[in-house]
Amino acid sequence: MSEENTPTDNPGVTVVTDWRDSLPQDVQQWEETKNAVDMEAFFSNMGDMRSMIGRSIQVPGPDASAERRQEYLQKLLDKSPEVMLKPDPDKMGDFFDSMGRPKDSATYVPPESTDDLPVNADSVDMFRKMAYEAGLTQSQFEQIALGMSKKTLENSNTANSERQTEQGALKSEWGMAYDQNMAIAEKIKGEHFPHLNFPIGELDSATVKALHSIGKSMIGEGMEIAATDGAASIMTPSEAQSKIDEILTNKEHAYWQRHHPGHKAAVERVIELHTLTG
């Protein structure tokens, strides 16, 4: 069909050859009108559109009643069962179950422990109840349990490294007196501080030095340290150096008097003290 008006022999009369011209002016501007090849196609499109609108779900406005909103939600769920509504607090359990939560906390299976990443069974068991109440799935439970184990291992490695560094510094500070002083600290810990239920080697150096200081002050009050087997007390490097300085700054000491009966013993004592400064 031609889309142009054709003049007739009758003046003032025009024959309509474009079917769109018979439609209201505003309808002629619709995309559906412009895209239709003829009147039949146009009405067919309108019929499809009307059917689609009839099947669509209209979203309630802000002034809609509760019944209207509930009707809308029900239609939405009927047409799209995969849509999940925001859970009601009283139905959170059902929501978590639908997400894959196990039937009870005991059903969670802990991740497998390996040499590289040991899993603490006690910690995992304590976590079960919290995981269930939080609605975690088995996969989520495993991921968090592994994360907890990894963090525990990192903290343990850090603590061991720090402890070794402190023990190394303490050995340098105490020198040959290290074993003796550790025995004193161990005895004081066991007799007076039983709540420190860790081996003496696992305590921080400040605590160990404090225990040793207490023990050293008590030795003069009749305390016996069994670990020393009655042997003479061994000085720390700083104590030995202090004693050397004391001798060398005293010009009247036998160390400086070649003809003094105790000169040889004094020299040997200074040499012995130097071995302790290590």
Secondary structure, 3 states (H helix, E strand, C coil): CCCCCEECCCCCCEECCCHHHHCCHHHHCCHHHHHCCCHHHHHHHHHHHHHHHHHCCCCCCCCCCHHHHHHHHHHHHHHCCCCCCCCCHHHHHHHHHHHCCCCCHHHCCCCCCCCCCCCCHHHHHHHHHHHHHCCCCHHHHHHHHHHHHHHHHHHHHHHHHHHHHHHHHHHHHHHHHHHHHHHHHHHHHHHHCCCCCCCHHHCCHHHHHHHHHHHHHHHCCCCCCHHHCCCCCCCCHHHHHHHHHHHHCCCCCHHHCCCCCCHHHHHHHHHHHHHHHC
